[in-house]
Amino acid sequence: MTTAAAWAEVGGAVNAEALRMQAAAENRRVLALASPGLILIALVLFLPMGWLFFLSFTGDSGFTLEHYRRMAHPAYRKTFTTTFEISFIVTAACVALGYPLAYLMSQIAERARPFLLACVLLPFWTSLLVRTYAWLVLLQRRGVINDWLIDLGLIDEPLRIVHNMTGTVIGMTHIMLPFLVLPLYASMKAIDRDLMKAASNCGATPVQAFRQVFLPLSLPGLFAGVVLVFVLCLGFYVTPAVLGGGRVVMWAMQIESNVALYANWGAASALGVALLIVTLAILWGMTRLFRIDHHLGRS
Amino acid sequence: MPGGLDEAAVGQARTTASLPITISGVTKSYGAFRALDDVSLEVASGEFLTLLGPSGSGKTTLLMVLAGFVRPDCGSLLFGEREIVLMPPHKRDVGMVFQNYALFPHMTVAGNVAYPLKLRRLARGEIEERVRRALDLVQLGALGERRIDQLSGGQKQRVALARAIVFEPRILLMDEPLSALDKKLREQMQIELRHLHERLGMTTVYVTHDQREALTMSDRVAVIDRGRFIQIDRPRRLYERPRSRFVADFVGESSFLPVEVAGGEARLNGRTLRTAEPPGPERRQFLVVRPEKLDLVADQDGAGLNLLEGRVKEHVYQGESFLLYVTLGNDVEIAMRQPTRREVLERVPEAGEIIRLAIHPEDTILVPEEAA
């Protein structure tokens, strides 16, 4: 009997069991590779979060809603509105500054691109604290900017551009800009240049081609950047603490003062939980609102 | 996908307006590289002209100059009587099919086709009617609401075509529109595009590097190399009477045998050749040997034909034909192609066999190294 005939006899299931076991073993190995990461996430993310959640409902005498009730207090409400206001202004400023920059980066000749990219990334790689104090030096009453403006005769009195909302927004915009530019640039670079030519060939003026073809196609990248910047702004601490001069109190600073000043872990936890919930809600809402990947084709 | 165009739709979409194109003295340099070197060409109204050349020859650059996406260094472009070299692309009113289709991914099929009409501010009913007709014309009538990423390559190609003709441009430009399709679909689309052109009648400039496609579709073919036109002719003349080694080599397959020309006579290995046309003035020329123009002849036959003798080196069977690689006396190798009809197959020579090959004088073409 030939080998082929012998195989036919066992009904075509030759080696089926061995092949199945090999596949299963492969899956186990992949899982084993991922397990250190999974365990780490469970230990340092989910456990502490659960602990925070528990603390936020715990008072001196057991279970309490007091920490949450306290958020209705005017001082807290002021913090919430300030946080959202600053996040909104900074995000808008980042869009206004970042969109043209990302557009330029995506359209410029290949040779000039690394230079522009370095301009965006270099500050990104510098310490956050260093950049924030650098802004303090630039913006303060007798700082570089005020000195120049006075020397040029443009103003008589130094501008109040630090230790307030203005300074906070300037510093945060600078720090957040790369988070908007990088995803936006990536999505703009993926837009086929021939599409703009095609639009123009169809009879679109450069402005029409931009508004009707380029802009809609760059929206997924823009929203990715906007969500990233907005969410990061909500929990921002260092820059508003330094440049706000104590006058600008954001959410994260409120949490810090609850812990450092009043050692009230319950209140701090409740604020943290509330911030997390608001952030998740915004993420969810934005992705629901801009289901762009749905009507965007992959060619 | 069903073949052929929808005849009724073609009838409705017919437009008689077309414009001649006059290109004169167009030059475009990129640094030291001359993409277009003082190019002049007239395309007649309603003509299908193909720019054929290897990559980097300047054929796409010339098309982009016509569309307005590349600004030439100097030169004049007339559409009809009108100078358009300074006109921005969106005002030129030419249809264009891009190599990668360049369909808008955020619009539906109908949205893509309607886009040029919306920009021209046509009434909504008129737009719907024209989009329907254009989609019927390319046989995509049922797919108007599809997203672009749901289409096959051939369907995308048709949408791109519909978008280019929907506003009834009098000039249509196509940049290797079929290069991404597989061979069968490509050959089918070549015939369809040809029919579409015959009926819509717009002046068409078509770019390809595929010589077979150029020969199949065009009224005339302009062979371009290093930014200059080498030869502009009707397809049959281009293939049968190439005027230079480059054209003979690029259009079709050819081997070249060096020929001595003296006193109006061309001699190959001491034997005088009977040629289709009297040989040119150059001393050193080449005999163009096309594989399919060669015939096997028995020892006593071949009177009045040009004869070559050689030894069969290799024999390659390719289905519809077979190729014989033959080594001639002076170690030059040529190829010969024969169809696989039964009477031919019955006398296929073996490797090592000495054979006699004949070329008809009408097919005996001499070319200089460079075109005169």
Chai-1 contact restraints between the chains, C-beta under 6 A:
chainA,res_idxA,chainB,res_idxB,connection_type,confidence,min_distance_angstrom,max_distance_angstrom,comment,restraint_id
A,D194,B,F98,contact,1.0,0.0,6.0,A-B,restraint_1
A,D194,B,A102,contact,1.0,0.0,6.0,A-B,restraint_2
A,L195,B,A102,contact,1.0,0.0,6.0,A-B,restraint_3
A,K197,B,F69,contact,1.0,0.0,6.0,A-B,restraint_4
A,A198,B,A102,contact,1.0,0.0,6.0,A-B,restraint_5
A,S200,B,P89,contact,1.0,0.0,6.0,A-B,restraint_6
A,S200,B,H90,contact,1.0,0.0,6.0,A-B,restraint_7
A,N201,B,M96,contact,1.0,0.0,6.0,A-B,restraint_8
A,C202,B,Y115,contact,1.0,0.0,6.0,A-B,restraint_9
A,C202,B,P116,contact,1.0,0.0,6.0,A-B,restraint_10
A,C202,B,L119,contact,1.0,0.0,6.0,A-B,restraint_11
A,G203,B,H90,contact,1.0,0.0,6.0,A-B,restraint_12
A,G203,B,P116,contact,1.0,0.0,6.0,A-B,restraint_13
A,G203,B,L119,contact,1.0,0.0,6.0,A-B,restraint_14
A,A204,B,H90,contact,1.0,0.0,6.0,A-B,restraint_15
A,A204,B,L119,contact,1.0,0.0,6.0,A-B,restraint_16
A,T205,B,H90,contact,1.0,0.0,6.0,A-B,restraint_17
A,V213,B,F104,contact,1.0,0.0,6.0,A-B,restraint_18
A,P216,B,H106,contact,1.0,0.0,6.0,A-B,restraint_19
A,L217,B,H106,contact,1.0,0.0,6.0,A-B,restraint_20
A,L296,B,P105,contact,1.0,0.0,6.0,A-B,restraint_21
A,L296,B,H106,contact,1.0,0.0,6.0,A-B,restraint_22
A,G297,B,P105,contact,1.0,0.0,6.0,A-B,restraint_23
A,G297,B,R147,contact,1.0,0.0,6.0,A-B,restraint_24
A,G297,B,I148,contact,1.0,0.0,6.0,A-B,restraint_25
A,G297,B,D149,contact,1.0,0.0,6.0,A-B,restraint_26
A,R298,B,D149,contact,1.0,0.0,6.0,A-B,restraint_27
A,S299,B,P105,contact,1.0,0.0,6.0,A-B,restraint_28
